Each structure stands twice: as C-alpha cells, then as structure tokens.
Amino acid sequence: MDDSTAVLKARAFVRSFQDLALPVAMEPYAEKVGATLRYEAHLADDQSGYSVPIKGQWHIIVNAGDVEERQRFTICHEIGHLHLGLSSEHIGKSDLQRYTKRPKNEILCDVFASEILLPSDLLKPLVNKAEMGFDSVATLARDFKASWTATGSRFAALNQTPCAFVLTERGFVRYVSQSLPLREMGAWVQ
C-alpha cells in the first residue's frame, strides 16, 4: 500500500457517513470499524494509545492524559490500522515524532488519520476561503479539534495558492506538504 491508496480509502471511509459536522465525531468512526473507545489514565506519557481485541471486540485505548487534539488523532490513527488491515508497529512518542524513522504502516495510518480527522470535503472549502497564514491554520485547528501540525499539513496540501508546510528537526527538513500549484511549478524545499 502507498500513501495515495491510504488517502483514497480514507476519503471513501469518510464519504460513507452522512451529515458530517465540525469537529468530526469519533464515536461513529469507531463504530464503523467495530471498535469501542476507552480512555485510560494509566498509560505512560510516551504512549498515545493502541487497539486491542478483547473477547472478539476491538477496543481503541487512548491516553486520557493527552490533550484532546492528540487523543482525536490517536483514535483516527488506530481506526486506520483496523480499516486498512495494517499491523501495528508502535514505538515511543519521541520516535513517532521523527517522520523519517517511522515504520511504513505507522506513516500510512497517520496519512489515513489526517484524512478522516480533517476530511477534504469539509476542509477544502474552508481552505479556499481562508487567508494565507498561521492565523487561518490556528482557526481551522481549533474548529476541527486537530493539532497545528496536522492542520498545517492539510492546509498546504489542499491550498490553491503555491505554498508549503515544512517540519524541521534539529535544523533539518523532515517533512514537507506542498500545494498542487507549488508542485506543478517544480518548487523544491531543500
């Protein structure tokens, strides 16, 4: 499986729901994959969550100590594992934040999670109306109850203006999300 397949499967997943509203409710998503949500306070700080079958029922366990935006992304990520049928290769948060060192299944589930947390059909019209800048990203992040990182990445990817959202780590570019117009111009972020 590649990123574009994960995106298409995520969009089909979202479109199977009627009347989605902001912020997208997590319970119907979990029900769709046959899972229940459980918020646990005993998880370590470096453990966002996981999914596990208990007596034939999938449970998505979420760290109750994480901020709501992190919890929502974790739920969507775990739904990705279940919906895409990809095995889990979870490691600590510090390693998860390093995009380039992550296992492929975890990256694909992040791609899926971003698509269902910030659905294109809801986000794109808002991006088209928004001014370019961090204020717009912050407003959309608040409205979707998503992180700045996930929202900024999607904001750039769906934008009709040439732009990019860039994540760096220790002075090195680790991730770039570019708008289609910027890609068509052949622009490069070194």
Beta strands, then each sheet from edge to edge (+ up, - down):
strand 1: 35-40
strand 2: 49-54
strand 3: 57-63
strand 4: 164-169
strand 5: 172-178
sheet 1: 1+ 3+ 2-
sheet 2: 4+ 5-
end
